[in-house]
Amino acid sequence: MRKLLLATNNAGKLSELKELLAGVPFTLVSPKELGLELSIAETGRTYAANARLKARAYAQAGGLITLADDSGLEVDALHGAPGIFSSRYAGDGATDSQRVALLLSKMNDTPFNERAARFRCVIAIAKPSGVVTLCSGSCRGAVALEPKGTYGFGYDPVFYFPKLDKTMAELSADIKNTISHRARAAKRAREILIEISD
């Protein structure tokens, strides 16, 4: 079976992508498994540009069809921040809990009915030749007043779904993997991967 390189070193994201892509006609491999160590500056101004950058760089380095994603949290009260800077919001090397703490501190005075937010994700699938296909997904919710839940990673503990009365970190993987931004992008990515596996 052909290999598909998942271009991330984030353990949480890698685990989630493996679940979302289970059953595609590829053997899923990580950069670490291939001994690939790339440092890619995310200089794009959009999720699509950053996902494309990562996918192309890893596809060329590994010689494999490669999937990369770029995602972020956009908060209305913060004019769309942290957005494409979500993973670098509290500076390089910051932990998930430090990023969450910074976000909540910036929203101390924001009432709950003004905390609308959305998660966005763009997945790029790159061939070693340089051809890239993009898929996107999003989900809407709000920023919770405090972190809750132990599942997931990143901003999941403060991304609240009013209809479910739970944060993303309180959802089982089965539920999260049907409604999340990454799940919605991955649904289309699965179709593309099945098409190009022939």
Secondary structure, 3 states (H helix, E strand, C coil): CCEEEECCCCHHHHHHHHHHCCCCCCEEECHHHHCCCCCCCCCCCCHHHHHHHHHHHHHHHHCCEEEEEEEEEEEHHHCCCEHHHHHHCCCCCCCHHHHHHHHHHHCCCCCHHHCEEEEEEEEEEECCCCCEEEEEEEEEEEECCCCCCCCCCCCHHHEEECCCCEEHHHCCHHHHHHHCHHHHHHHHHHHHHHHHCC
